């Protein structure tokens, strides 16, 4: 009996926290993205979380520009200020996609209408400060999600984005090493995969993320040699504020 109880508790926990599609997506299919379709040539999707980070994001953008790679940046609202807005503007100008990221797990407990209003407010701040509106994608903090979160996203026609199995920069309680992270990610990539790394930290805007820049510098050419193209998950365009929240947002 105790094993059944443990299994049930584990299933409940993984429903909301698993970094892959689980019960929420299996039994009540939700509009979310965990990988993209295979294409020819093969495409891979670099994504970066928890920015903008003035200590790391500019160097990361430099690294991506050197190899002509595009990425999707999921931004935390608290990290967007007048000082960091030029970094976000540069993301748009260099062809990257910009989307929304939660800075706290608590959003999985928000009422649908509250989550919807919160995300639209974040999108409006990005547009106001950086001159472009982000696309209609949202990544929850650490993958923590809920049925009410999916309801709120549906209200504003946004989609939740996760990442492909095993393709994150978590280094199992060891000091992160950019070269090792790049090797591990390169070994696991298949066409259509979504990779997640961190150019920031949800609690500390200026956190050191040199290992992410190093991993990107090693990973991009390694995958390019295998014929991969680096694409974005959505398109974003400049948009007058009076066009409404859904206008100008790309469709993954």
GILINHU-V196098 format. One record per run of one state. SS is the DSSP state (a for helix, b for strand, c for the rest). FROM is the first residue (numbers start at 1). TO is the last residue. If there is no record, write none. Layout:
ss:SS from:FROM to:TO
ss:SS from:FROM to:TO
//
This chain:
ss:c from:1 to:1
ss:a from:2 to:17
ss:c from:18 to:22
ss:a from:23 to:27
ss:c from:28 to:31
ss:b from:32 to:33
ss:c from:34 to:42
ss:b from:43 to:51
ss:c from:52 to:56
ss:a from:57 to:66
ss:c from:67 to:70
ss:b from:71 to:76
ss:a from:77 to:79
ss:c from:80 to:84
ss:a from:85 to:93
ss:c from:94 to:96
ss:b from:97 to:101
ss:c from:102 to:104
ss:a from:105 to:109
ss:c from:110 to:111
ss:a from:112 to:130
ss:c from:131 to:136
ss:b from:137 to:139
ss:c from:140 to:140
ss:a from:141 to:143
ss:c from:144 to:146
ss:a from:147 to:155
ss:c from:156 to:158
ss:b from:159 to:161
ss:c from:162 to:167
ss:b from:168 to:168
ss:c from:169 to:177
ss:a from:178 to:188
ss:c from:189 to:193
ss:b from:194 to:198
ss:c from:199 to:209
ss:a from:210 to:225
ss:c from:226 to:228
ss:b from:229 to:230
ss:c from:231 to:235
ss:b from:236 to:236
ss:c from:237 to:240
ss:a from:241 to:243
ss:c from:244 to:248
ss:b from:249 to:249
ss:c from:250 to:252
//
